[in-house]
Amino acid sequence: MRFAKQETSIQKWGNGLGLRITKPLSQLAHFEAGTIVSVEVTKEGMMIKRLNGVSKKFQNPFSESDLVNELSPYTAHLDELVTPLATEMGEEV
């Protein structure tokens, strides 16, 4: 059974390729950012299926205090920070 169909183009995304899923199609498929899917290559092309009961929630093993605990101007590479131009800060020159 087919609920919807859309023609679109595959675009370059970094070193790979990406396919943008429009909001109406994502709603019909019950996709949202972070939805875990399986991608199956077939003779006709590719099939994308939502995996039920699986959610993608990244749990960082470090707390913020763990990450900044031993941070110093040297280890934070403070010397490599750039000073923004006045025009980048919205000021008129």
C-alpha positions as YAML, in Angstrom:
chain: A
units: angstrom
residues:
- id: 1
  name: MET
  ca: [0.00, 0.00, 0.00]
- id: 2
  name: ARG
  ca: [1.35, 3.42, -0.94]
- id: 3
  name: PHE
  ca: [0.34, 6.49, 1.09]
- id: 4
  name: ALA
  ca: [2.39, 9.18, -0.65]
- id: 5
  name: LYS
  ca: [4.99, 9.67, -3.35]
- id: 6
  name: GLN
  ca: [7.45, 12.47, -3.99]
- id: 7
  name: GLU
  ca: [10.17, 13.04, -6.55]
- id: 8
  name: THR
  ca: [13.31, 14.70, -5.27]
- id: 9
  name: SER
  ca: [17.04, 14.66, -5.94]
- id: 10
  name: ILE
  ca: [19.90, 13.14, -4.01]
- id: 11
  name: GLN
  ca: [22.46, 15.78, -3.06]
- id: 12
  name: LYS
  ca: [26.06, 15.77, -1.94]
- id: 13
  name: TRP
  ca: [26.37, 15.81, 1.85]
- id: 14
  name: GLY
  ca: [29.97, 15.92, 3.07]
- id: 15
  name: ASN
  ca: [31.74, 12.92, 1.54]
- id: 16
  name: GLY
  ca: [28.45, 11.08, 1.05]
- id: 17
  name: LEU
  ca: [25.00, 11.67, -0.35]
- id: 18
  name: GLY
  ca: [21.86, 12.91, 1.36]
- id: 19
  name: LEU
  ca: [18.15, 12.79, 0.71]
- id: 20
  name: ARG
  ca: [15.94, 15.44, 2.29]
- id: 21
  name: ILE
  ca: [12.63, 14.14, 3.63]
- id: 22
  name: THR
  ca: [9.93, 16.81, 3.52]
- id: 23
  name: LYS
  ca: [7.83, 17.53, 6.60]
- id: 24
  name: PRO
  ca: [4.60, 16.05, 5.14]
- id: 25
  name: LEU
  ca: [6.38, 12.80, 4.20]
- id: 26
  name: SER
  ca: [8.15, 12.61, 7.56]
- id: 27
  name: GLN
  ca: [4.83, 13.03, 9.35]
- id: 28
  name: LEU
  ca: [3.18, 10.28, 7.26]
- id: 29
  name: ALA
  ca: [6.11, 7.94, 7.97]
- id: 30
  name: HIS
  ca: [6.24, 8.98, 11.65]
- id: 31
  name: PHE
  ca: [9.87, 10.10, 11.22]
- id: 32
  name: GLU
  ca: [11.42, 12.82, 13.35]
- id: 33
  name: ALA
  ca: [15.00, 13.92, 13.99]
- id: 34
  name: GLY
  ca: [16.78, 11.02, 15.70]
- id: 35
  name: THR
  ca: [14.41, 8.32, 14.46]
- id: 36
  name: ILE
  ca: [16.29, 5.04, 14.02]
- id: 37
  name: VAL
  ca: [15.71, 3.50, 10.59]
- id: 38
  name: SER
  ca: [16.92, 0.51, 8.62]
- id: 39
  name: VAL
  ca: [18.08, 1.10, 5.06]
- id: 40
  name: GLU
  ca: [17.77, -1.81, 2.66]
- id: 41
  name: VAL
  ca: [19.22, -1.82, -0.85]
- id: 42
  name: THR
  ca: [16.95, -3.55, -3.37]
- id: 43
  name: LYS
  ca: [16.98, -4.09, -7.15]
- id: 44
  name: GLU
  ca: [14.76, -1.03, -7.51]
- id: 45
  name: GLY
  ca: [16.90, 1.20, -5.28]
- id: 46
  name: MET
  ca: [16.58, 1.70, -1.55]
- id: 47
  name: MET
  ca: [13.93, 1.14, 1.12]
- id: 48
  name: ILE
  ca: [13.92, 3.07, 4.41]
- id: 49
  name: LYS
  ca: [11.92, 1.66, 7.34]
- id: 50
  name: ARG
  ca: [11.36, 3.06, 10.80]
- id: 51
  name: LEU
  ca: [12.41, 0.65, 13.54]
- id: 52
  name: ASN
  ca: [9.62, 0.45, 16.10]
- id: 53
  name: GLY
  ca: [10.39, 0.84, 19.76]
- id: 54
  name: VAL
  ca: [13.90, 2.14, 19.19]
- id: 55
  name: SER
  ca: [14.77, 5.71, 19.98]
- id: 56
  name: LYS
  ca: [18.08, 7.41, 19.53]
- id: 57
  name: LYS
  ca: [19.07, 9.17, 22.71]
- id: 58
  name: PHE
  ca: [22.75, 9.83, 23.05]
- id: 59
  name: GLN
  ca: [23.90, 9.57, 26.64]
- id: 60
  name: ASN
  ca: [27.20, 11.36, 27.07]
- id: 61
  name: PRO
  ca: [29.33, 9.35, 29.50]
- id: 62
  name: PHE
  ca: [30.95, 12.56, 30.77]
- id: 63
  name: SER
  ca: [29.40, 15.40, 32.72]
- id: 64
  name: GLU
  ca: [30.19, 18.99, 31.86]
- id: 65
  name: SER
  ca: [32.42, 19.24, 34.93]
- id: 66
  name: ASP
  ca: [34.33, 16.12, 33.79]
- id: 67
  name: LEU
  ca: [34.95, 17.72, 30.42]
- id: 68
  name: VAL
  ca: [36.22, 21.07, 31.75]
- id: 69
  name: ASN
  ca: [37.89, 19.78, 34.92]
- id: 70
  name: GLU
  ca: [41.49, 19.98, 33.67]
- id: 71
  name: LEU
  ca: [40.91, 22.67, 31.07]
- id: 72
  name: SER
  ca: [43.46, 25.47, 31.00]
- id: 73
  name: PRO
  ca: [44.17, 28.24, 28.46]
- id: 74
  name: TYR
  ca: [46.84, 25.93, 27.01]
- id: 75
  name: THR
  ca: [44.71, 22.78, 26.72]
- id: 76
  name: ALA
  ca: [41.73, 24.83, 25.45]
- id: 77
  name: HIS
  ca: [43.97, 26.24, 22.67]
- id: 78
  name: LEU
  ca: [43.09, 29.77, 23.75]
- id: 79
  name: ASP
  ca: [45.90, 31.05, 21.56]
- id: 80
  name: GLU
  ca: [44.04, 29.80, 18.47]
- id: 81
  name: LEU
  ca: [40.82, 31.74, 19.07]
- id: 82
  name: VAL
  ca: [40.18, 34.45, 16.54]
- id: 83
  name: THR
  ca: [38.87, 37.89, 17.25]
- id: 84
  name: PRO
  ca: [35.70, 38.53, 15.25]
- id: 85
  name: LEU
  ca: [35.61, 41.52, 12.92]
- id: 86
  name: ALA
  ca: [33.38, 44.44, 13.82]
- id: 87
  name: THR
  ca: [31.12, 43.66, 10.84]
- id: 88
  name: GLU
  ca: [30.71, 40.08, 12.10]
- id: 89
  name: MET
  ca: [29.46, 41.47, 15.39]
- id: 90
  name: GLY
  ca: [26.84, 43.62, 13.63]
- id: 91
  name: GLU
  ca: [28.74, 46.87, 14.06]
- id: 92
  name: GLU
  ca: [28.97, 49.31, 11.18]
- id: 93
  name: VAL
  ca: [32.42, 50.36, 10.11]
...
